[in-house]
């Protein structure tokens, strides 16, 4: 009898112990808002109205006030944040994270990562914006499947994971953005009430509730296949590897590249330094100094990403489907993503309708002019060329799709017939070709060149 009692007691204690040890998994959440008042929060910048109603923080827009932010007094580094929000149509909002306000930076303006709340027809809720710094990092054009996750006039669930250099967002359980970036490792969390001007209606409301955070024993959501925007130099994240990307340039050597129409990498005209591959300025004609570089491998359908930086007045290009069969005296022949200083280089005024400007399909299709996609000369740009198996092609510039066309389509054939490439039979129609970085005699730098085979 005593043995049975002891056994039952042991089992009961064991069960209790297991329960106690299992509890922390559910008890790691810490509430950031007590549902009653704004204790633990402070307001920055604008004077929009924040108050507590029915267990929710309510933000109200005020005419003439700049963006307002209700921020946590506590600073957070790695975390998982969850909350719910609801927003009236006709305004815009966001959730700042790893954000700061310093007197010596734009007179104390709040800056840092922002989970976008965007009820407009653009549908970018869940994208990541860099407030008062670099602007858009992850617009939802990178992940259009997430555009319909937001529900107007309903409570929406938010999850933000910031672990190391990786930041991911979720809207109503749907994966929205995946950013790898190291600009800021910690900061406060803040609820934004956007500014309104005289043409907009003031008194619009945003509600937030059930705001909670984890900072220990973090367990990120399992990997998924959405696009990863990675700003780290010559770096591939684990998710990018799973998505099928590989570095096309290793950031250190000449491996995988050679001169166009040559067997080896050029002995002059190009420089590899500090993880940057640069074509050097020369007084020679196009491709007459170091000459173009081409990848040693050929590609058919692919997703190519690259960062590039222009110097004042510079001209270059990234070409694809380069076969070298033409044995051209100048630059090797291929479809070209134009890399150009539109303001200072005369080529921007040539061609037709701006089809020789930055991001264009050179001499064929002009790029869509998106002001937010423009970067100052000397800053790094993010270029992307996607070629699908059905011959659809896209050019991207700093998160915006600026060119879209179909190889072999009647429109494409007409454009070629009217261009400088009409002399080349079946121009741009090779099944496979090399990737090319152009030497146009101007200093232009490249880095973070990566590629994925598209199937």
C-alpha positions as CSV (number, residue, x, y, z in Angstrom):
1,X,0.0,0.0,0.0
2,X,2.7,2.4,1.0
3,X,4.6,1.5,-2.2
4,X,1.5,2.4,-4.3
5,X,1.1,5.7,-2.5
6,X,4.7,6.5,-3.0
7,X,4.4,5.5,-6.7
8,X,1.3,7.7,-7.2
9,X,3.0,10.6,-5.3
10,X,6.1,10.3,-7.5
11,X,4.0,10.2,-10.7
12,X,2.0,13.2,-9.5
13,X,5.1,15.2,-8.7
14,X,6.6,14.1,-12.0
15,X,3.5,15.3,-13.9
16,X,3.5,18.5,-12.0
17,X,7.2,19.0,-12.7
18,X,6.8,18.4,-16.4
19,X,3.9,20.9,-16.4
20,X,6.0,23.5,-14.6
21,X,8.9,23.1,-17.0
22,X,6.5,23.2,-20.0
23,X,4.9,26.4,-18.8
24,X,7.7,28.9,-19.8
25,X,7.1,28.1,-23.4
26,X,3.7,29.8,-23.0
27,X,4.9,32.3,-20.3
28,X,7.7,33.9,-22.3
29,X,5.3,36.6,-23.6
30,X,5.5,40.0,-21.8
31,X,2.7,42.5,-22.3
32,X,3.9,46.0,-23.5
33,X,0.5,47.6,-22.9
34,X,-1.6,47.1,-19.8
35,X,-4.9,47.9,-21.5
36,X,-5.6,50.8,-19.1
37,X,-3.1,53.6,-19.6
38,X,0.0,54.5,-21.5
39,X,2.5,53.6,-18.8
40,X,5.8,52.5,-20.3
41,X,5.3,54.6,-23.4
42,X,6.4,58.1,-24.5
43,X,5.6,60.2,-27.5
44,X,8.0,61.6,-30.2
45,X,7.9,64.1,-32.9
46,X,4.3,65.0,-33.8
47,X,1.4,65.8,-31.5
48,X,-1.2,63.3,-32.8
49,X,-3.6,62.2,-30.1
50,X,-3.0,58.9,-28.3
51,X,-5.5,57.6,-25.7
52,X,-6.8,54.3,-24.3
53,X,-10.3,53.1,-25.1
54,X,-11.8,49.7,-24.4
55,X,-8.5,48.1,-23.9
56,X,-6.9,49.5,-27.0
57,X,-4.5,52.3,-27.8
58,X,-6.3,54.7,-30.2
59,X,-4.3,57.1,-32.4
60,X,-6.0,60.1,-34.0
61,X,-4.5,62.1,-36.9
62,X,-4.1,65.9,-36.3
63,X,-3.9,68.4,-39.2
64,X,-0.5,70.0,-39.7
65,X,1.4,67.7,-37.3
66,X,4.3,65.6,-38.6
67,X,4.5,61.8,-38.2
68,X,3.9,61.0,-34.5
69,X,5.2,58.0,-32.6
70,X,4.2,56.5,-29.3
71,X,7.3,54.5,-28.3
72,X,8.2,52.0,-25.6
73,X,10.6,53.4,-23.0
74,X,12.3,50.0,-23.1
75,X,14.9,49.2,-25.8
76,X,14.7,45.8,-27.6
77,X,17.3,43.9,-29.6
78,X,16.2,40.4,-30.6
79,X,12.5,39.7,-30.2
80,X,9.2,38.4,-31.5
81,X,6.4,40.9,-31.3
82,X,2.7,40.2,-31.7
83,X,-0.2,42.6,-31.7
84,X,-3.5,43.4,-33.4
85,X,-4.4,46.6,-35.2
86,X,-7.4,48.2,-37.1
87,X,-7.3,51.3,-39.2
88,X,-9.7,53.6,-40.9
89,X,-9.5,54.0,-44.6
90,X,-7.9,57.2,-45.9
91,X,-4.8,57.2,-43.7
92,X,-1.6,55.3,-43.3
93,X,0.3,54.0,-40.3
94,X,3.1,51.7,-39.2
95,X,4.8,49.9,-36.4
96,X,8.4,51.0,-35.7
97,X,10.9,48.5,-34.4
98,X,14.6,48.7,-33.7
99,X,14.1,52.4,-34.0
100,X,15.8,55.4,-32.5
101,X,15.5,59.2,-31.9
102,X,18.7,61.1,-31.3
103,X,19.2,64.9,-31.1
104,X,22.1,64.8,-33.5
105,X,20.1,62.9,-36.2
106,X,17.6,65.1,-38.1
107,X,16.8,67.0,-34.9
108,X,15.4,64.0,-33.1
109,X,13.3,62.5,-35.9
110,X,12.4,58.9,-35.3
111,X,14.2,56.6,-37.7
112,X,14.5,52.9,-38.2
113,X,12.6,49.9,-39.4
114,X,8.8,50.1,-39.9
115,X,6.2,47.5,-40.4
116,X,4.0,49.2,-43.0
117,X,0.2,49.6,-42.5
118,X,-1.1,50.5,-45.9
119,X,-4.9,50.3,-46.5
120,X,-4.5,52.0,-49.9
121,X,-5.0,50.2,-53.3
122,X,-1.2,49.7,-53.3
123,X,-1.7,47.0,-50.6
124,X,1.8,47.1,-49.0
125,X,0.7,46.2,-45.4
126,X,3.5,44.1,-43.9
127,X,6.2,45.6,-46.1
128,X,9.3,47.0,-44.4
129,X,10.1,50.7,-44.7
130,X,13.1,52.5,-43.3
131,X,11.6,55.6,-41.7
132,X,13.7,58.8,-42.2
133,X,16.7,56.9,-43.5
134,X,16.7,54.7,-46.6
135,X,12.9,54.5,-47.3
136,X,11.6,51.3,-48.8
137,X,13.6,48.1,-48.1
138,X,10.9,45.5,-48.7
139,X,7.9,46.7,-50.7
140,X,5.3,44.0,-51.3
141,X,6.1,44.0,-55.0
142,X,8.7,41.4,-53.8
143,X,5.9,39.2,-52.5
144,X,2.6,40.1,-54.2
145,X,0.9,37.0,-52.7
146,X,0.9,38.8,-49.4
147,X,-1.0,41.9,-50.6
148,X,-4.4,40.5,-49.8
149,X,-3.5,39.4,-46.2
150,X,-4.7,42.8,-44.7
151,X,-8.4,43.0,-44.0
152,X,-10.0,46.5,-44.0
153,X,-12.4,47.3,-41.1
154,X,-11.3,44.2,-39.2
155,X,-8.7,43.5,-36.5
156,X,-5.5,42.3,-38.2
157,X,-2.9,40.1,-36.5
158,X,0.8,41.2,-36.7
159,X,3.9,39.2,-36.0
160,X,7.4,40.7,-36.3
161,X,10.5,38.5,-35.8
162,X,13.8,40.4,-35.4
163,X,16.5,37.9,-34.7
164,X,20.1,38.8,-35.4
165,X,20.3,40.4,-38.9
166,X,17.0,38.7,-40.0
167,X,13.7,40.5,-39.8
168,X,10.4,38.9,-40.9
169,X,6.9,40.1,-40.9
170,X,3.5,38.3,-40.9
171,X,0.0,39.6,-41.5
172,X,-2.9,37.4,-40.3
173,X,-0.6,34.4,-40.4
174,X,0.7,35.1,-43.9
175,X,4.4,35.6,-44.5
176,X,4.8,39.2,-45.9
177,X,8.5,40.3,-45.8
178,X,11.9,38.8,-45.2
179,X,14.8,41.3,-44.8
180,X,18.4,40.7,-43.9
181,X,20.1,43.9,-42.8
182,X,22.5,45.2,-40.2
183,X,21.8,48.9,-40.0
184,X,20.3,48.8,-36.5
185,X,20.5,46.0,-34.0
186,X,18.3,47.4,-31.3
187,X,15.9,50.2,-30.5
188,X,12.4,51.0,-29.3
189,X,9.0,49.8,-30.7
190,X,6.6,52.6,-31.6
191,X,3.1,53.0,-32.9
192,X,2.9,55.6,-35.7
193,X,0.1,58.1,-36.5
194,X,0.8,59.5,-39.9
195,X,0.8,63.2,-40.8
196,X,-2.2,64.6,-42.7
197,X,-2.2,67.7,-45.0
198,X,-5.0,70.1,-45.9
199,X,-6.2,67.9,-48.7
200,X,-6.8,65.0,-46.3
201,X,-9.3,64.4,-43.6
202,X,-8.0,64.7,-40.0
203,X,-9.5,62.8,-37.2
204,X,-8.7,59.4,-38.7
205,X,-8.2,56.6,-36.2
206,X,-5.8,53.7,-35.7
207,X,-6.3,51.1,-33.0
208,X,-3.7,48.7,-31.5
209,X,-4.3,46.1,-28.8
210,X,-2.9,42.8,-27.3
211,X,0.7,44.1,-27.7
212,X,3.1,41.4,-26.4
213,X,6.7,40.5,-26.9
214,X,9.2,37.6,-26.4
215,X,12.9,38.3,-25.9
216,X,14.3,34.9,-24.7
217,X,14.4,31.4,-26.1
218,X,13.1,32.8,-29.4
219,X,11.8,30.3,-31.9
220,X,11.4,31.8,-35.4
221,X,8.7,30.7,-37.8
222,X,9.9,27.8,-40.0
223,X,11.5,28.8,-43.3
224,X,9.3,29.5,-46.3
225,X,10.0,30.3,-49.9
226,X,9.3,34.0,-50.2
227,X,11.8,36.4,-51.7
228,X,14.6,37.5,-49.4
229,X,16.0,41.0,-49.6
230,X,19.6,40.9,-48.3
231,X,21.7,44.1,-48.0
232,X,24.7,42.4,-46.5
233,X,27.7,42.5,-48.8
234,X,28.4,39.4,-50.8
235,X,26.3,37.4,-48.4
236,X,23.8,34.6,-48.8
237,X,21.4,33.9,-46.0
238,X,20.3,30.4,-45.2
239,X,16.9,31.1,-46.6
240,X,18.4,32.4,-49.9
241,X,20.3,29.2,-50.2
242,X,17.2,27.2,-49.6
243,X,15.5,29.4,-52.3
244,X,18.2,28.3,-54.7
245,X,20.4,31.4,-54.9
246,X,24.2,31.2,-55.3
247,X,26.9,33.9,-55.4
248,X,27.9,34.6,-59.0
249,X,30.9,36.5,-57.7
250,X,32.6,35.4,-54.5
251,X,33.6,38.9,-53.5
252,X,37.3,38.1,-53.4
253,X,38.7,36.5,-56.6
254,X,38.2,36.4,-60.3
255,X,36.7,32.9,-60.2
256,X,33.8,32.5,-62.5
257,X,34.6,35.5,-64.7
258,X,36.8,36.2,-67.7
259,X,37.1,39.0,-70.3
260,X,34.6,39.0,-73.1
261,X,36.2,37.4,-76.2
262,X,39.1,36.4,-74.0
263,X,40.3,33.3,-72.1
264,X,41.3,35.0,-68.9
265,X,40.3,37.8,-66.6
266,X,41.6,41.2,-67.9
267,X,45.1,42.2,-66.6
268,X,44.0,45.8,-66.4
269,X,41.0,48.0,-66.2
270,X,39.2,46.2,-63.4
271,X,39.9,46.2,-59.6
272,X,38.8,43.9,-56.8
273,X,39.1,45.6,-53.4
274,X,37.2,45.4,-50.1
275,X,34.5,43.1,-51.6
276,X,33.9,45.4,-54.5
277,X,34.4,44.7,-58.2
278,X,35.0,48.0,-60.1
279,X,35.6,48.9,-63.7
280,X,38.2,51.8,-63.6
281,X,37.8,55.0,-65.5
282,X,39.9,55.3,-68.7
283,X,40.2,57.7,-71.6
284,X,39.7,54.9,-74.1
285,X,36.6,54.0,-76.0
286,X,33.9,51.5,-75.0
287,X,35.4,48.2,-73.9
288,X,38.9,49.2,-74.9
289,X,40.6,49.4,-71.5
290,X,40.0,46.2,-69.5
291,X,37.1,45.3,-71.7
292,X,33.8,43.7,-70.6
293,X,33.6,40.8,-68.1
294,X,31.5,37.8,-68.7
295,X,30.5,34.9,-66.5
296,X,32.1,31.6,-67.4
297,X,28.7,29.9,-67.1
298,X,25.7,30.4,-69.3
299,X,22.1,30.9,-68.1
300,X,18.7,30.5,-69.6
301,X,15.8,31.3,-67.2
302,X,17.3,33.0,-64.1
303,X,16.9,35.5,-61.3
304,X,19.9,37.8,-61.2
305,X,20.5,40.3,-58.3
306,X,23.4,42.8,-58.2
307,X,24.3,46.0,-56.4
308,X,25.9,48.8,-58.4
309,X,27.3,52.2,-57.6
310,X,27.7,55.0,-60.2
311,X,30.2,57.8,-60.3
312,X,29.2,61.2,-61.7
313,X,28.5,61.0,-65.4
314,X,29.2,57.3,-65.6
315,X,27.8,54.7,-68.1
316,X,27.8,51.0,-67.8
317,X,25.4,48.1,-68.1
318,X,24.6,44.5,-67.1
319,X,23.9,42.4,-70.1
320,X,22.4,38.9,-70.4
321,X,22.0,36.2,-73.1
322,X,25.5,37.2,-74.3
323,X,26.9,34.5,-76.7
324,X,30.0,36.3,-78.0
325,X,29.2,34.8,-81.4
326,X,29.0,38.3,-83.0
327,X,32.7,39.0,-82.2
328,X,31.8,42.7,-82.0
329,X,34.7,45.2,-81.9
330,X,33.1,47.2,-79.0
331,X,31.0,45.8,-76.2
332,X,29.8,42.2,-76.6
333,X,26.2,42.0,-77.8
334,X,23.3,41.1,-75.5
335,X,20.2,42.4,-73.9
336,X,21.2,45.2,-71.5
337,X,20.0,46.5,-68.2
338,X,21.2,50.1,-68.5
339,X,23.4,51.5,-65.7
340,X,23.7,55.2,-66.2
341,X,23.9,58.7,-64.6
342,X,20.8,60.0,-66.3
343,X,21.5,63.6,-65.3
344,X,25.0,63.9,-66.5
345,X,25.6,61.3,-69.3
346,X,24.4,62.3,-72.8
347,X,23.2,58.8,-73.6
348,X,20.2,59.4,-71.5
349,X,18.9,61.9,-74.1
350,X,19.5,59.6,-77.0
351,X,17.4,56.7,-78.2
352,X,13.6,57.0,-78.0
353,X,11.3,58.0,-75.1
354,X,14.1,57.5,-72.5
355,X,15.0,53.9,-73.5
356,X,18.6,54.5,-72.6
357,X,18.1,55.7,-69.1
358,X,18.8,53.8,-65.8
359,X,17.1,50.5,-65.5
360,X,15.9,50.5,-69.1
361,X,16.2,47.6,-71.6
362,X,18.8,49.5,-73.5
363,X,17.6,51.1,-76.8
364,X,14.4,49.1,-76.6
365,X,12.2,49.8,-73.6
366,X,12.3,52.8,-71.2
367,X,12.2,52.1,-67.5
368,X,9.2,53.3,-65.5
369,X,10.2,56.5,-63.7
370,X,9.6,55.9,-60.0
371,X,11.0,58.7,-57.9
372,X,11.3,56.4,-54.8
373,X,13.5,54.1,-56.9
374,X,16.1,56.8,-57.5
375,X,19.3,56.9,-55.5
376,X,21.9,59.7,-55.4
377,X,25.1,59.2,-57.4
378,X,27.6,57.5,-55.1
379,X,25.0,55.4,-53.3
380,X,24.5,51.7,-53.8
381,X,21.6,50.6,-56.0
382,X,19.9,47.2,-56.1
383,X,19.4,45.8,-59.6
384,X,17.5,42.7,-60.5
385,X,16.8,40.9,-63.8
386,X,14.3,38.0,-63.8
387,X,13.9,35.8,-66.9
388,X,11.1,33.2,-66.8
389,X,11.0,29.9,-68.8
390,X,8.1,31.4,-70.9
391,X,10.4,34.3,-72.0
392,X,8.8,36.9,-69.7
393,X,11.6,39.3,-68.5
394,X,11.6,41.9,-65.7
395,X,14.0,44.6,-64.7
396,X,13.9,45.8,-61.1
397,X,15.5,48.9,-59.5
398,X,15.6,49.4,-55.8
399,X,12.5,47.3,-55.1
400,X,10.4,48.6,-58.1
401,X,9.7,46.7,-61.3
402,X,10.6,49.2,-64.0
403,X,10.6,47.1,-67.2
404,X,8.5,44.1,-68.2
405,X,8.5,42.5,-71.6
406,X,8.3,39.1,-73.5
407,X,11.2,38.0,-75.6
408,X,10.0,36.8,-79.1
409,X,6.7,38.6,-78.8
410,X,5.5,40.7,-81.8
411,X,6.1,43.9,-79.8
412,X,9.6,42.9,-78.9
413,X,10.4,42.0,-82.6
414,X,9.2,45.4,-83.7
415,X,11.2,47.2,-81.1
416,X,14.4,45.3,-82.2
417,X,13.7,46.1,-85.8
418,X,13.7,49.8,-85.0
419,X,16.8,49.8,-82.8
420,X,20.5,49.7,-83.3
421,X,20.3,45.9,-82.8
422,X,18.4,45.3,-86.0
423,X,21.6,44.2,-87.8
424,X,22.0,41.2,-85.4
425,X,19.9,38.2,-86.5
426,X,17.7,36.8,-83.7
427,X,19.0,39.5,-81.3
428,X,18.4,38.5,-77.6
429,X,16.8,35.2,-78.5
430,X,19.6,32.8,-77.5
431,X,18.4,29.9,-75.4
432,X,21.3,30.5,-73.0
433,X,24.0,33.1,-72.6
434,X,26.5,34.7,-70.3
435,X,26.0,37.5,-67.8
436,X,28.2,40.6,-68.7
437,X,29.4,43.6,-66.7
438,X,30.3,46.4,-69.1
439,X,33.4,48.5,-69.4
440,X,32.2,51.8,-70.9
441,X,35.3,53.7,-69.9
442,X,33.7,55.1,-66.6
443,X,34.2,54.0,-63.0
444,X,31.3,51.9,-61.9
445,X,31.3,49.4,-59.0
446,X,29.5,46.1,-58.4
447,X,29.0,43.7,-55.5
448,X,26.6,41.1,-54.1
449,X,26.1,39.5,-57.5
450,X,23.9,36.4,-57.0
451,X,21.8,34.2,-59.2
452,X,19.1,31.6,-59.1
453,X,18.1,29.2,-61.8
454,X,14.3,29.6,-62.5
455,X,12.4,26.5,-63.4
